[in-house]
Amino acid sequence: MSPNGIFQILLYIAVVIALAKPVGAFMAKVFAGERTWLHRVLRPVESAIYKVCGIDPAAEQHWTRYAGSLLAFSAVSLLFTYLILRLQQWFPLNPAGLANVGEHLAWNTAVSFTSNTNWQSYAPESTMSYLTEMIALATHNFFSAAAGIAVAIAVIRGFSRHSTKTLGNFWVDFTRCILYVLLPLSVVAALLLCSQGVIQNLELYAKVTTLEGTVQTIPQGPAASQEAIKMLGTNGGGFFNANSAHPYENPPGLGATGGDDHPLPRWRLHRLPGGTGR
């Protein structure tokens, strides 16, 4: 292994150790319902969600009801995703005019994303519309991660409370996980990815001429927002078929510029979709 590789591993370990205590303390406050620095902005949103959904944040659940809530949410979100996939050609945000996803692939994908498996047996850029990617798949990257964290929190409560008959409230834990943990981190990560060249748009696919003179179709779409939660939630199912091997999902290092060794495709150095040279 190169010295640079060793340095990156050591840096990663150092960052994880440095963040463990402050992030852990923040999450402990979130799931205990204590005030954090995000409450001024997000507490009204949290309260509105409870009111609209008829959730009593003070009502805790027995483990059977907690598990039942998890399974019920998973079943409903699975069916919702399946329907979106099966009907996508009639929904907006489908600039490539992609057809409905077949029943077997739609079911496989819906089950996979619901269970946090995120097994991808399709080429997203030629199968899934922008709306499908955002409403059906990116949301499940949040949902499955939040559901897993909620269950982990419930298990921790079970060990720490000893004789208690309740483990918290699944709907409260799930909501707080998304609002206070996953969404803020995803916004920051998505903006960072955009700053480094990961695309985030709703444009038509671009047809460009490469330096070799051939015509190439370059997929577009809201990639940065999905990539951020995909990585944070340790999910699979990238926005492009190549997943993280694609330069639009895995940009160059900070401060990198175009050149012969630049990982971005050569068309970008020749002509952008808008016709501007670079």
N, C-alpha and C positions, 0 to 999 in steps of 0.2 A: 504493500500500500504506500502511496506517495505521501510525503510530508503534509501536503495540502489536505489530503483525505483524512489523515490522522488529526490534523488541526480542526477540521470541520466536525468530526465526531466528538472531540473534546469540548469544542465550543457548544455543541448541541447539549451535551451532558451538563455543562456548566449553566446554561440557560434554564434547563429543566429544573435543576436543583435550586437556582435562584428564584424561580417563579413558584415553586411548590408551596411554600408557606403563604405568601400573599394571595395567590389565586385560591388556595385551599381555604384560607380564612374568609375570603370574599364569598365563595360558594357556600360555606357553612352558614354565613349570615343570610344569604339568599334563601336557602331551603328551610331556615328556621323562621323566616318571615321578618327578620330584623332589617333595620334601615341601612341602606348602602348609598354610595354617592350617585348611583343611577336612579334611585327611587324618586327623586324630584321630577324626572322626565318620564319614567316608565310606570310609576305606581298608578297614575290615572288610567293608563292603558290597561294595566293588569286588572284594576277594579272594573273597568268597562267590560272586559272579557268575561269576568265572573258574572256580572249583571246580565249580559246578553245570553249567556249559556246557562244561567240558573244554577251557578255553583256557589256553595257556601264554603268559603276558604277556612272557616273555623271547624268544619265537620270532618273528623278523621274517619278512616275506613279500616275495617277488619281486613286481614290479609286476603281473604277470599273475595271481598268486594273490590279491593285494590287490584287484584289479579283480573277480576271480571271486567273492570273498567279498562284495563290495558288491552284485554282481548277484544272487547267491544269496539274500542277506538281503532284497533288494528284492522278488524274486519270491515268496518265502514270505510276507512281510508283505502283499503285494498280494492274494494268494489268501485270506489270513486275513481281511482287510478285506472282500473280496467276500462271503465266507461270512457274516460278521456282518450285513452289509447285507441279504442275501437271506433271513436267518432271524430277523430282529430281533423279529418279532411273538411268537415263542415264548420270548424271553429276558426276564429281569426288567428293572426300571427303565424301564418303558414306560407311564407313567401315562396318557398320552393314547390308548393303544391303537392306535398307528400300525401300519399293515400293513407287510409285507415290501417292501423296495425292489425295483422292477422290474429285470430282468436287465441291460438296456442301461444304465440309470442307475447301477446298482450297479457295473458294470464301469467305466463312465466315471469315476465318483467314486473307485474304488479306484486306478485308474491315475493319475488326476490327483493324488491326495494322495501316492501313492508317489513320483511324479516331481517333487514340490514345486511343481507347477503350481497345485494347489488350486482348480481352476476349478469354480465352484458353479453348477449348472444346476437347482437345486431350492430350495424354501423349507424351511430346516432345521426350523423349529418345527412344520411339518405333514408332515414326511417322516422325520426321524431321531429315534429314541428317545434317552433320556439315556445308556443304555449304549452305543449306537452312537456318539454324539458323543464319549464318553470313551474307550472301548476301541478304536474303529476310527479316528476322525478326529483327536482330540486327540493320541493317541499318534503318529500319522503327522506331526503338526506337530513333535514331538520327533525322530522318526526321520529325516525328510527333511532337517531342518536339521543334525542330527548327522552324517549321511552326507555332506552337502556340505562341512561343516567338516573331516571326516576326510580327504576327498579333497584339500582345500586344504592340509592339513598334510602329506600325502604328497607333493604337488607341491613344497612348500617344502623338504622333506627331500631330494628329488631334486636341487634346485638347490644346496643347501648342502653336500651330501655329495660331489658331483662324481662320484667313481668307484665309489660303492657299488652293489651289486646288489640291495639291499633297501630298502624304503620304510617300514618299521614294520609294525605289525599292525593290520589294519582293525578287528578285534573289540575290541582294546584302545583304539584311538583313539576308536571309536564309544562305548564304555562310558564312558570318561573324559570325553568331551564332554558326555554327558547328565548324569552324576553331579556333576561339578565345575563345569560352566559353565551348562548350560541349566536344570537343576532348581533350583539355588539362586536364580538370577535370576527364574525363573518363580514361585517361592513368594513372593518379595518383591513382585513385580509384581502377583500375584493378590491378596495381602493389601491392597496399596495400592488396587487397583481396587474391592475389596469395601468399603473404608473410604469410598469416594466414591460408592457406590450401585449398583455392578455386582452383580447377583444371583449367588448361589452356593448352590443348594439342589436338592432332589429332590422338590419339591412338585408337586401337581396344578396344571394350568393354572387361573388364577383368573378367575372371571366377576364383573365389577364393573359398577356403574352410573356412567356419566360424569356430569359436571355438566349435560350436555344431556339426560340422562334415558335415553340408549340403553345397551344392554347390550354390553359389550366383553369379549372373551376375551384375557387377558394371559398370554403364554407365560412359563413358569418354567424353571428348570434350572441346571446347573453352568456358568454362562457365564464367570465371572471366570477360572477355571483354564484354560479353552480360549483365552480372549482374550489372556491373558498370554503364552503360548507362540506364539500366532498372530502377535503383534506382534514378539516377540523373534526368532522364526525367519523374519521377513518372509514369512509364509505368507498365503494367502487362506483362504477358507472360514470365514466367521463363524458364530456360533451362531444368529444371526437373519438373516432374508432381507434386511434392510436393511443388514446388516454394520455397519460403523463409523458409519453414519448413525443407528443405533438407540441411544437413550440408555442401554440396558443394556450396550452395548459401548463407548460413548464418553461417559463421564460428564462432568458439568460441571467447571469448574476447581476447584482446591483451595479449600475454604472456601465454595463457593457454597451458597446456601440456596434453598428453594422460593419461588417468586414468579411474577408474571405473565410474566416473561421467562425463567423456568427451563426448560431443554430437556427435562425429564422430562415424560411424558404427564400430562395434567391429572387423570386418575383417581387418580394417586398423591397428589395434594393434597386429594382428596376422601375416598377410602376405600381403605384397604389391603386386601389379600386376606383378612386375619384379621378385617376388620370394624372396625378401629380408625381413627378419624378422624385426619386430619392437616392 
